[in-house]
């Protein structure tokens, strides 16, 4: 019985890690790099909105809601993607 419970717990954790990995991949796919656009700096979904600019807005004190208001082409997941690039460095 204990072995079965441990096996189920392990399967649940593996499924959760797999989902997290998929979510991160989906987010990072929103970040594009094109040498002919914005000097090759990372941008959001091929738009001329640089990841660094989004991060700078946070540093300047804007909330995610304010950034979405100022840059209406952005989506919530774009902001998450920009923030996830910062966590990896």
ChimeraX attribute file (.defattr): number of C-alpha atoms within 10 A of each C-alpha:
attribute: neighborCount
match mode: 1-to-1
recipient: residues
	/A:1	6
	/A:2	7
	/A:3	8
	/A:4	9
	/A:5	10
	/A:6	11
	/A:7	12
	/A:8	12
	/A:9	12
	/A:10	12
	/A:11	12
	/A:12	12
	/A:13	12
	/A:14	12
	/A:15	12
	/A:16	12
	/A:17	12
	/A:18	12
	/A:19	12
	/A:20	12
	/A:21	12
	/A:22	12
	/A:23	13
	/A:24	14
	/A:25	12
	/A:26	13
	/A:27	19
	/A:28	19
	/A:29	13
	/A:30	18
	/A:31	20
	/A:32	18
	/A:33	16
	/A:34	12
	/A:35	10
	/A:36	8
	/A:37	15
	/A:38	14
	/A:39	9
	/A:40	12
	/A:41	17
	/A:42	23
	/A:43	23
	/A:44	24
	/A:45	16
	/A:46	14
	/A:47	14
	/A:48	12
	/A:49	17
	/A:50	22
	/A:51	21
	/A:52	17
	/A:53	12
	/A:54	23
	/A:55	17
	/A:56	12
	/A:57	15
	/A:58	16
	/A:59	10
	/A:60	9
	/A:61	9
	/A:62	15
	/A:63	12
	/A:64	16
	/A:65	11
	/A:66	13
	/A:67	18
	/A:68	17
	/A:69	11
	/A:70	12
	/A:71	12
	/A:72	9
	/A:73	11
	/A:74	17
	/A:75	14
	/A:76	11
	/A:77	13
	/A:78	22
	/A:79	21
	/A:80	15
	/A:81	22
	/A:82	23
	/A:83	17
	/A:84	14
	/A:85	16
	/A:86	11
	/A:87	7
	/A:88	6
	/A:89	5
